[in-house]
Amino acid sequence: MGTISIVLADDHSIVRQGFKALLENEKDFSVIAETGDGLEAVQVVARLKPTVLIADLMMPGLSGLEVTRQVRKLSPDTKVIILSMYMDEPYVVEALKNGAYGYVLKESNIADLIKAVREVVGGRHFLGPPLSERAIEVYIQGAKGSSVDLYDTLTTRETEVLHLIVQGLSTADIAKKLFISPRTAELHRSSMMKKLHLHTKIDLIKYAVNKGILPTLAK
């Protein structure tokens, strides 16, 4: 096997630098790009088509879950590993559902992350300890008999607007970040709320927490 190209996406630069230094101790690993923003992570992966994307679960712009979902469409050969401080099964299941191959806790040692990279490159799922294989079983069972997830009916732009709203951005800020007009941003917001059967921002925040887009208040 040749060089395994890796993109790191985490909003803490010191974390990225640390992981990069440790990962590149492996002779066949090459970190080809870094980013601290979910929207930018999608763009970087679409352009570079890395072997692996290692993405933080919670990032500005887009969460790691939504980044994974978009990467699956834009660069289907790229394997995604989610880095997270949350070991709750719903987060793991959502990550797998969105297309992630690996899920590793930030408190894990570097050996677990290196193993995760090698496992996902080989086409196998990897859950770092102490996560359970049960999450994979739950994901598989859900995929067999689940109804349509309303989230999957959203357009890419609508999901971007959703993520930015729950991060506290105003319509004007969203328009500026996505390079669209405020009117267009508002139309995307309205369409997104209608598709999800939501009526208020509080409804949207609750939905985002339940969906794993935002961390639970208990965390």
Secondary structure as GFF3:
##gff-version 3
##sequence-region A 1 219
A	DSSP	beta_strand	4	9	.	.	.	ID=ss1
A	DSSP	alpha_helix	13	23	.	.	.	ID=ss2
A	DSSP	beta_strand	29	35	.	.	.	ID=ss3
A	DSSP	alpha_helix	38	48	.	.	.	ID=ss4
A	DSSP	beta_strand	52	56	.	.	.	ID=ss5
A	DSSP	alpha_helix	64	74	.	.	.	ID=ss6
A	DSSP	beta_strand	79	84	.	.	.	ID=ss7
A	DSSP	alpha_helix	89	97	.	.	.	ID=ss8
A	DSSP	beta_strand	102	105	.	.	.	ID=ss9
A	DSSP	alpha_helix	110	121	.	.	.	ID=ss10
A	DSSP	beta_strand	126	127	.	.	.	ID=ss11
A	DSSP	alpha_helix	134	145	.	.	.	ID=ss12
A	DSSP	three_ten_helix	150	153	.	.	.	ID=ss13
A	DSSP	alpha_helix	156	166	.	.	.	ID=ss14
A	DSSP	alpha_helix	171	178	.	.	.	ID=ss15
A	DSSP	alpha_helix	182	195	.	.	.	ID=ss16
A	DSSP	alpha_helix	201	211	.	.	.	ID=ss17
###
